[in-house]
Amino acid sequence: MVCGFSGVDWELLTIPAVIFGITRVIHPILYLMNIATLRSITVVVGVSACIYMMSLAV
């Protein structure tokens, strides 16, 4: 939402937003499968995508 208000080009947000969405879907699956290492990597990737999107807004 911050990126939209700051005038960031939507094309720059597409890939990181999709990556963030995918990580949000994969994380609970990995949790149920009890795969801690991949779950942690998924969180790092998702947070990194979010930080990248926020950095575009600055």
KOLPAKE-698248 format. One line per field, with one value per residue: residue number from 0; x, y, z of N, C-alpha, C, O, CB in turn. Coordinates in Angstrom, 2 decimals. Glycine has a CB too. Layout:
N
resi c(NUM;...)
n_X c(X;...)
n_Y c(Y;...)
n_Z c(Z;...)
ca_X c(X;...)
ca_Y c(Y;...)
ca_Z c(Z;...)
c_X c(X;...)
c_Y c(Y;...)
c_Z c(Z;...)
o_X c(X;...)
o_Y c(Y;...)
o_Z c(Z;...)
cb_X c(X;...)
cb_Y c(Y;...)
cb_Z c(Z;...)
END
This chain:
58
resi c(0;1;2;3;4;5;6;7;8;9;10;11;12;13;14;15;16;17;18;19;20;21;22;23;24;25;26;27;28;29;30;31;32;33;34;35;36;37;38;39;40;41;42;43;44;45;46;47;48;49;50;51;52;53;54;55;56;57)
n_X c(0.82;1.96;3.80;2.15;0.96;3.18;3.90;5.34;6.32;4.13;5.01;7.52;6.88;5.61;6.96;8.34;6.05;4.58;6.41;6.42;3.75;3.73;5.54;4.04;2.09;3.51;4.83;3.05;2.56;5.09;5.43;3.49;4.56;6.79;9.39;11.90;14.21;13.80;11.49;12.41;14.08;12.15;10.77;12.78;13.14;10.59;10.41;12.56;11.64;9.55;10.94;12.41;10.34;9.45;11.74;11.71;9.79;10.88)
n_Y c(-1.17;1.21;1.50;1.88;4.36;5.98;6.20;4.26;2.36;-0.06;-2.27;-2.80;-3.83;-6.22;-8.82;-9.07;-8.96;-11.20;-13.18;-12.76;-13.44;-16.16;-17.22;-16.85;-18.74;-21.13;-21.35;-22.26;-24.83;-26.03;-25.86;-27.65;-29.95;-30.16;-29.14;-27.49;-26.01;-25.28;-23.86;-21.68;-20.50;-19.79;-17.82;-15.87;-15.22;-14.21;-11.98;-10.53;-9.88;-8.21;-6.14;-5.20;-4.19;-2.12;-0.55;0.48;2.38;4.47)
n_Z c(0.00;0.76;-1.26;-3.46;-2.90;-2.97;-5.56;-6.95;-9.75;-10.97;-12.37;-11.34;-8.91;-9.27;-9.46;-6.88;-5.24;-5.99;-5.26;-2.49;-1.91;-2.65;-0.80;1.50;1.16;1.00;3.46;5.70;4.77;4.83;7.54;8.52;7.47;8.97;8.31;9.11;8.26;5.53;5.94;7.41;5.51;3.67;5.09;5.28;2.57;1.96;3.72;2.76;0.19;0.90;2.21;0.04;-1.59;0.08;0.09;-2.45;-2.25;-0.93)
ca_X c(0.00;2.87;4.39;1.14;0.78;4.41;4.06;6.24;5.80;3.57;5.80;8.62;6.34;4.94;7.72;8.47;4.74;4.26;7.31;5.91;2.53;4.08;6.13;2.97;1.36;4.42;5.24;2.27;2.74;6.35;5.20;2.77;5.46;7.87;10.66;12.27;15.21;13.14;10.53;13.18;14.49;10.94;10.51;13.81;12.82;9.39;10.73;13.43;10.79;8.82;11.90;12.71;9.21;9.46;12.87;11.32;8.90;11.65)
ca_Y c(0.00;2.35;1.62;2.43;5.78;6.74;6.33;3.26;1.71;-1.37;-3.34;-3.12;-4.50;-7.48;-10.02;-9.24;-9.21;-12.61;-13.96;-12.65;-14.24;-17.58;-17.61;-16.91;-20.00;-22.26;-21.43;-23.19;-26.20;-26.51;-26.01;-28.91;-31.04;-30.10;-28.92;-26.22;-25.26;-24.67;-22.88;-20.48;-19.89;-19.19;-16.57;-14.89;-14.78;-13.37;-10.71;-9.81;-9.31;-7.10;-5.04;-4.66;-3.35;-0.91;0.29;1.17;3.49;5.55)
ca_Z c(0.00;0.80;-2.60;-4.35;-2.60;-3.24;-7.00;-7.51;-10.95;-10.63;-12.99;-10.43;-7.73;-9.61;-9.09;-5.42;-4.63;-6.25;-4.41;-1.12;-1.83;-2.71;0.48;2.49;0.95;1.23;4.87;6.54;4.27;5.40;8.98;8.73;7.11;9.94;7.62;9.73;7.50;4.38;6.47;7.75;4.24;3.10;5.82;4.88;1.20;2.02;4.36;1.83;-0.86;1.51;2.41;-1.28;-2.01;0.89;-0.32;-3.68;-1.90;-0.29)
c_X c(0.88;3.46;3.40;0.94;2.01;4.69;5.04;5.56;5.35;4.36;6.98;8.15;5.80;5.69;7.90;7.13;4.32;5.13;6.81;4.65;2.80;4.68;5.08;2.15;2.23;4.73;4.38;2.36;4.00;6.23;4.51;3.63;6.68;9.25;11.16;13.22;14.59;12.12;11.24;13.64;13.31;10.62;11.50;13.52;11.61;9.65;11.63;12.63;10.02;9.73;12.25;11.58;9.16;10.60;12.57;10.48;9.66;12.28)
c_Y c(1.25;2.59;2.24;3.92;6.60;6.85;5.36;2.59;0.29;-2.51;-3.74;-3.92;-5.89;-8.70;-10.14;-9.50;-10.66;-13.52;-13.94;-13.51;-15.73;-18.04;-17.70;-18.20;-21.20;-22.44;-22.37;-24.64;-26.81;-26.69;-27.34;-30.12;-31.11;-30.03;-27.53;-25.39;-24.56;-23.62;-21.58;-19.75;-19.19;-17.87;-15.50;-14.35;-13.85;-12.01;-9.87;-9.17;-8.11;-5.89;-4.40;-3.74;-2.05;0.02;1.03;2.41;4.68;6.45)
c_Z c(0.00;-0.58;-3.58;-4.15;-2.97;-4.73;-7.62;-8.70;-10.60;-11.24;-12.11;-9.22;-8.01;-9.10;-7.57;-4.72;-4.82;-5.38;-2.97;-0.94;-1.82;-1.38;1.58;2.36;1.33;2.72;5.71;6.07;4.85;6.90;9.28;8.41;8.04;9.28;8.02;8.88;6.31;4.81;6.81;6.50;3.59;3.78;5.40;3.49;1.21;2.64;3.46;0.70;-0.33;1.73;1.08;-1.76;-1.21;0.49;-1.62;-3.37;-1.33;-1.33)
o_X c(0.57;3.61;3.79;0.78;1.89;5.64;5.54;4.37;6.11;4.37;7.40;8.94;5.56;5.12;7.64;7.10;3.77;4.64;6.78;4.51;2.17;4.36;5.20;1.60;1.74;4.88;4.94;2.25;4.01;6.87;4.91;3.46;7.50;10.17;10.87;13.05;14.82;11.91;10.72;13.61;13.47;10.24;11.12;13.64;11.62;9.17;11.49;12.91;9.85;9.33;12.39;11.84;8.87;10.45;13.11;10.46;9.11;12.96)
o_Y c(2.23;3.73;3.03;4.66;7.80;7.53;5.61;2.29;-0.47;-3.62;-4.90;-4.62;-6.66;-9.52;-11.20;-10.21;-11.28;-14.50;-14.97;-14.21;-16.48;-19.13;-18.52;-18.68;-22.16;-23.57;-23.24;-25.57;-27.95;-27.57;-28.06;-31.19;-32.02;-30.77;-26.53;-24.18;-23.37;-22.62;-20.49;-18.52;-18.10;-16.90;-14.35;-13.15;-12.82;-10.99;-8.65;-8.04;-7.12;-4.76;-3.17;-2.65;-1.00;1.24;2.11;3.36;5.78;7.41)
o_Z c(-0.68;-1.02;-4.43;-5.12;-3.25;-5.12;-8.72;-8.65;-9.99;-10.69;-12.14;-8.59;-7.08;-8.38;-7.02;-3.72;-3.91;-4.82;-2.30;0.06;-1.08;-0.90;2.49;3.34;1.93;3.19;6.38;6.87;5.31;7.48;10.20;9.00;7.92;9.64;7.36;8.77;6.09;4.12;6.54;6.45;3.03;3.11;5.18;3.25;0.53;2.13;3.39;0.31;-1.03;1.46;1.00;-2.28;-1.77;0.53;-1.85;-4.14;-1.25;-0.98)
cb_X c(-0.94;3.98;4.86;-0.16;0.47;5.59;4.47;6.64;6.86;2.14;6.31;9.30;5.26;4.76;9.08;9.11;3.68;4.45;8.76;5.61;1.62;5.07;7.22;2.05;0.90;5.71;5.22;0.82;2.79;7.48;4.36;1.51;5.93;7.80;10.50;12.90;16.34;12.47;9.80;14.38;15.08;9.76;10.60;15.21;12.56;8.32;11.41;14.49;9.82;8.20;13.17;12.93;7.90;9.58;14.13;10.54;7.86;12.74)
cb_Y c(-0.01;2.13;0.26;1.72;5.97;6.09;7.70;2.20;1.70;-1.44;-2.90;-1.84;-3.66;-7.58;-10.01;-8.00;-8.27;-12.96;-13.42;-11.18;-13.90;-17.86;-16.62;-15.70;-20.12;-22.06;-20.06;-22.76;-26.22;-25.54;-24.83;-28.94;-30.88;-31.31;-29.04;-26.47;-26.18;-25.73;-23.44;-20.85;-20.95;-20.15;-16.81;-15.53;-16.00;-14.07;-10.94;-10.76;-10.38;-7.54;-5.55;-5.80;-4.12;-1.26;-0.56;0.22;3.02;4.99)
cb_Z c(1.20;1.84;-3.11;-4.15;-1.14;-2.54;-7.32;-6.43;-12.08;-11.08;-14.36;-9.97;-7.12;-11.10;-9.77;-4.83;-5.22;-7.75;-4.49;-0.78;-2.98;-3.86;0.89;2.35;-0.52;0.45;5.48;6.56;2.72;5.07;9.52;7.89;5.66;10.86;6.04;11.07;7.04;3.52;7.71;8.62;3.28;3.24;7.34;4.93;0.28;2.80;5.73;1.25;-1.40;2.85;3.11;-2.29;-1.84;2.38;-0.50;-4.59;-0.90;0.62)
END
